[in-house]
Amino acid sequence: MTNKMVNAPQAPAAVGPYSHSVVAGQTQYISGQLGLDPETGVMKETVEQQAEQALVNLGAILKAADLSYDHVVKTTVFLKNMSDFSKINEIYGKYFKEHLPARSCVAVAELPKGRLFEVEAIAVKA
């Protein structure tokens, strides 16, 4: 099996020594996405704006591997404040409507660049 790194030009550059995602066989493993605007390089401010942008960035990475949100089988959401859970659910539901992947949501002490939201995903090309 050959692993293929996938970088998406429409997503922000990685903030460290890693790829946007790696495809192994039929499975795409997508690195955590923050609410960073790829055009301006500016981080969105509110948790809602960060979640929206991070999910858009996730979509760009899926598209670069010829996949979509419907191919996602698992996500992990990281929140700085669990009190934002209901706000995040509303935004997340705009991207995952009928196809609902498995999901974990955890509160963390800190996120990269001092942010409020991050999402990672696993997608499978069926």
N, C-alpha and C positions, 0 to 999 in steps of 0.2 A: 504494500500500500504506500502510495506517495502522498505526502502532505503538501498542500499548496497554500502559500500565504496570499491573502486577498487584501489589497488596499483599495479603498474607495476614494477617488478624487473629490467626490461631492461631500465627503465627511471630513471633519477636522483631523489634522495630523495627530498621530499618537503623541501622548505627553511623556513617553518613555521609550525604552528599547523593546518594543513589541509591535505586532501587526494588528491591524483592525480586526482581522479574523484569520482563521486557518481552516481550510477544508481538508478533511480526512475522509476519504471514501465519499459517501453521500451526506456526510455530516459537516455542518459549518459551526465552528465555535467562535462566537463574537465577543471580543473584549468589551469591558465596561465602557459605556458611553455616558459622557457628561453633557450638560446643556451649553456646550460651546458652539457658537455660530461659526461655521466653516468659512464663510465669506469675509467676516470682519475679524475673526479670532477673539471676539469678545464673549465672555461668559454671561449668560442671561442672569438676571438678578433674583427673581422670586422662584420658589420651588415649582410653581405651576409652569413658568416660562422655561425653567431648566428641564423639567420632565418632558414638555412638548418638544423642545429642541433635541433632547437626547433620543427620543423616540423617532424623530425625523432622521437623525444621524444613523440610528439603527436601520431604518428603512433604506438609506443610501448604501449601507454596507451589504444588506441583503441583496439589493438590486445589482451590486457589483459582482455578485456570485450567481446571478440569474435566479434569485429566490425572492420571496415576498413574505409579508407578515404571516400569511397562511401556512408557511413552511416551518414556523417557529414551534418547537415542541416544549421548550422550557425557558423561563426567564428567571433571573434573580434581580430583585429591586433592592437597592440600598438607600435608606433614608437617614438623614441627620436627625430628624424629629419624627417619631412615630405618630405624633399628632397630625401630621400631614397625610396620613394614610387615605382618608376619604377623598381628599383633593386629588391625590395621585390616581386613585381608582377611577375617578371620572375621566381624567385625561387618558389613562391607559386603555380604557374602554373604547375610546375613539379609534384606536389602532387594532385592537383585538375585540371584534364584535361577536361574530358567530363562532369563529375558530378561537377557542380559549386554551392557550398552552398551560401546562403546569407552571406554577409560580411560587417562589419563596419571596418573602419581603422581610428584611431585617433592618433594625435600627443599628447604626454604627456610631462610634465616638467621633469619627472624622472621615472625610472623603478627600480625594486629591483636590488641590487648589482651594480647599476650604468650602466646598460646594455642599448642596443640600440633597441632591438626587443623582443616582447612577443606576444604569440598567445593563445587564449582560444577557446574552441569549445563546441558545443552541437551536439550530434549524436543520431539518433533514429534507433532502431532495428525494421525493418518492417517485 
